[in-house]
Amino acid sequence: MKALNMVLTGVGGQGLITLAATIGRAAVLEGTHVLIAETHGLSQRGGSVEVYVRLGEVNSPLVPPGGADIIASLEIIETLRNLRFAGLSTTIMTDERLIRPNIPGISVPEVEEALKQLRSTGLRVMLIPAYRLAEKAGSIIAANMALLGGMLASGLLEGYITRSSVEKVISEMPARWREVNLKALDLGYAHVEALLGRR
């Protein structure tokens, strides 16, 4: 099975580790080989986080620069920061959410400027309002599952994990999170289906 390389990025506290673990557990259920590695910023909450998820025929957990098939992000500045992983055929799936660092004197582009920079790469960029969809589902904590729903609907994970395997993993989460996570997953899926003209 051909390798599929994903870079999941954002800041601490956004649930990226849970997102990677959900993909990983779904892959195991499907019998898909998976390797995961993560890096954290200086602070657990608010610092940069990168998680590498590799599915298929892989023997190292790290995604090399230029080697990502998917860059999935919950924060747009971190999306820009991780463009070094993009190759010619990379798909970027990102929320427009911008979280300003709590460091005085740091210049941060506005959302429109960040989007302009992303689009200037010529790569396929899919905007997924994961936080807004998660809020609609019942809690912004489920933004990671809204993003995953969008990834599933894109078709890029086909042959590696399925929606049903992800739903099974979510069904094993603590009871207070099951419903909101499943709803966020559904909303993210529906959003990308609409983007692709399937509904």
BELWOKA-V78425 format. One line per field, one symbol per residue. ss: DSSP state (@ for helix, = for strand, . for the rest). psi: psi as a letter, one per 20 degrees, with the letter a starting at -180 (. if undefined). A space follows every 10 residues. Layout:
# BELWOKA-V78425
ss = ???
psi = ???
This chain:
# BELWOKA-V78425
ss = ...======= =....@@@@@ @@@@@@@@@@ ...======= .......=== =====..... .......=== ===..@@@@@ @.@@@===== ====...... .......... @@@@@@@@@. ...====..@ @@@@@@@..@ @@@@@@@@@@ @@@....... ..@@@@@@@@ @...@@@@@@ @@@@@@@@@@ @@@@@....
psi = pqqpppopqb rpiikhghgg hggghhgghi kppqppqqqq ahqgoirppp ppppqbnqjq ippqpjjphp opqjphhhgg hjiiipahjp ppoqqippop qloqipppqr ghhghggghi hjropopomg gghhghhipi hjhhhgghgh gghhihjpig rrhhhghggh iirqhiiggh gggggghggh ghgghjki.
